[in-house]
């Protein structure tokens, strides 16, 4: 086939028309002003894929600790449902995350993007750590990939750091449900004067840790609110998860992503668990230990 040849005159004519069209669309350039620099981030739709039609349930907890689980040889803690789940599962003996803690590792889990190098961005929230920031605009998430493969992605979780305004970790999910009230989630209203937390820790302990009173005041305000719904937040997460499964189990394939923040500080289990595992405990439960850099 004979190829069409473009003359220099034709090229310049086409280029001039394109430039004029560009000026018409960009009045800033037409006025001779410099164009603003591009932000450099561009989201691209994941390629359309086909899956095997199997449902996927992803459960992420802050830590179960392998030395508490029977599937790793421990008999310390009764976890009958996890033990039953483990019997039908692949058990990893040696598995190490690339990095920690909460948000950096979840950004890797969501996107496959490497954690390092970590950057620091000042944020209007309690945690100020490198890597503790929102998803980038150009990140393509697991939920978005599976959505293109015909899945219904759903997210249920109580992790407060995922819920921060602008964090955007719910992107790509066709249903998401936040269980509110963990840690310093701005759920209950802590007054200017702060709440009395002497029932949680001794007063002399408050002076040993910076901002501990503010932290516990917010948490106590949260607890007073969510305890009207259940004895623990992980119970509320489990209830919401069970409800979603009952209503949507036939909508295959689906991704059900469950984020349970507990076990996690503040160490505040229901009293019946303290009575069971620490029957002779005395005094305060030291809900927030005095962590420090070593």
Number of C-alpha atoms within 10 A of each C-alpha: 3 4 5 6 7 9 9 9 9 11 11 12 12 12 12 12 12 12 12 13 11 13 15 12 11 12 12 13 14 13 9 9 9 9 10 8 6 7 7 7 10 11 10 10 11 15 10 11 11 11 12 7 12 11 16 14 13 10 12 15 15 15 11 13 9 12 13 15 19 18 16 15 10 12 12 11 11 12 12 11 8 13 15 12 11 15 10 8 9 8 11 8 8 5 7 7 9 11 13 12 12 15 21 22 19 18 22 17 15 18 17 14 14 14 17 10 7 12 11 11 13 11 12 9 11 10 11 13 16 14 20 23 23 19 19 14 13 12 17 20 23 18 25 22 19 22 20 17 18 16 25 22 24 21 22 22 27 24 24 18 22 20 18 16 11 10 16 15 21 21 17 21 21 15 14 17 16 17 20 22 24 25 22 21 20 16 18 19 14 18 11 7 8 16 16 13 16 14 10 17 19 13 13 8 14 16 11 10 13 10 11 16 20 19 18 25 23 24 25 22 20 22 21 11 16 19 13 8 10 12 14 16 23 20 13 20 22 16 12 17 19 12 12 15 12 9 9 12 12 10 11 14 19 21 22 24 20 23 22 23 22 21 15 16 15 17 13 18 17 10 9 10 11 14 11 9 11 10 10 8 10 7 9 11 15 15 14 17 12 11 7 6 3 3
